[in-house]
Amino acid sequence: MKIGIIAHFRFPLREPYAGGLEMITHHLVKELEKEGHDITVFAREGSDCQNLRILESYAGFSPEQLQIEEDLEERLAEVAYARIFREIDDLKFDLIHNHSLHHLPIILGNELQTPFITSLHTPAFPEIKLALHCVRANLNQQFTAVSEKLSNYYSAYIPKPKVVYNGIDIEKWQFSPVNKGKYCIWYGRFCKEKAPHLAIEAAILAQLPIVLAGPGEGNEYFEEMIRPHLEKYPEIVHFIGHVDQQELNILLNDARAFLFTSVWEEPYGLAIAESLAAGTPVISWDKGAAPEILTEECGILLPEADVNSMAKALHACTEISRVACRERALNFCGNSQMVRAFTSLYERSIQPKKELC
């Protein structure tokens, strides 16, 4: 199949990834290429893609010359997406797959002759709600969501999207079958929505060292909610900064459990999948997509923000088999499952077109 992939505007598709969306989109591109599909990627300059069409934000002007003081990045994204839609139909794709998180491709894609699929990775911003309102009366595209929770959320705006779970490259994660139990670990972006301070509180109650990793040191949340714990409990709370995947893998192999403490409705939770791939049990609040990924064999689900229960779970989780965690990752969280689901959807989407030819 000849497929066009529309990526998020803000960051290129290359390692080290700016975020989970960039990683998922890039993995999908690479896996589809391995299967022999002809893939064109619309993404930022610098993306590691064989057939790249650059999402140019402006032509012949510097941001300073544009004299846009507010929401400059958003205005540039609108220009970039508008420009690529002038050529998409001319390129004669079998199908376009949109991962942009932007309202304009949803609206413009609905007008194409080419089959169009939009994957929903997050809850709807106001602009996305507007786009869905614009297209739902004459829907000419399909939608997918990264979890059942997110699909149910979007069913208030459009017909219930098909669920296609995210996938990670399991083989890139080295697996340790022995729970060494030296410490627990939290990693991610330091912000109030992901609430690492709750993981710290649980570790202090359990008297178990915790290793914290990720970007965000120095922001207001970090200085107010994390720094005081580092200073007061230096023997328990250890911050090591932003680490690469190899370093993170080593940390996970030696960890008793990964604490997933997000207090917003995480649409998926790639960190859960990565931890399971390393064989590390996950302790999480019972919210978002966590209940869809975790089973009793590989994790523990708790009432939201119940740090006392999380502290107790840090002692109970030693009974969880790391082999079972790895098996859950292999059976549920891999790239192959994601790609199979998408290629099946692609084939069904272009079937009417093929029958008319």
Helices and strands as residue ranges (DSSP letters): E 2-6, H 20-34, E 38-43, E 52-54, H 63-66, H 72-88, G 89-91, E 95-98, H 103-109, E 116-120, H 126-135, G 136-138, E 142-145, H 148-154, E 162-163, G 170-172, E 183-187, H 196-206, E 210-213, H 220-221, I 222-226, H 227-232, E 237-239, H 245-253, E 255-260, H 270-277, E 282-285, H 290-293, E 299-302, H 307-316, G 317-319, H 322-332, H 335-356
